Amino acid sequence: MMLQAAFQVFKRDLRLGWRQSGEWLNPLIFFLMVITLVPLAISPDPARLRELAGGIIWIAALLAVLLAMDGLFRSDFDDGTLEQLLLTPAPLPLLVLAKVLAHWLQTGVALALLAPLAGVLLNLPSSVLVVLVLSLLLGTLTLSLISAIGAALTVGLRRGGVLVPLITLPMHIPVLIFATASVQASLSGLPVTGYLALLGAFLILALCLAPLAAAAALRLAVSGT
């Protein structure tokens, strides 16, 4: 029963996201714009771009995820759906996790699919692209889970989306550091399993804690209205 309710929320969010294509297309367009414009501002030198590619791609991915997170709970809060979710017998953290997974499929997975194109534009060798995609799959889900906490804390505030990056950015930094380091290690021919294992550990920690924290913040937001 609980899993069925979570699956219904997951399916509903996927359907709504597909209908409101701007909410997931805008971050992807933003990601591609950053990847395209940054080389013009830094240097068109292939060796220089290859050296900076991991950092450029991951900063663009982080900003794209943050751009998309403001609407995760806001529409449900505005139309009263969030109050109904609180009344369902299914645990709210499980429903939050379902919403985050649906959101991640539309943004994080799409960013990972665009990563090879971004890598080619920044002159990354093909051997590094696999590590880049894996780091994005692990890291963007962690970023989405962490950002869900900020989105839940600001859901009742007008223009609260501006606060989401300020609240969650310190928690994003370790993911950004180790994900970029995995790409740099692969580029240098060094082992990357340690970096990917750390990203996996961050993901497990976020899966355990972030839905609980986001659910508690949503209950406070609804009770305060």
Disulfide bonds with the S-S distance in Angstrom:
none
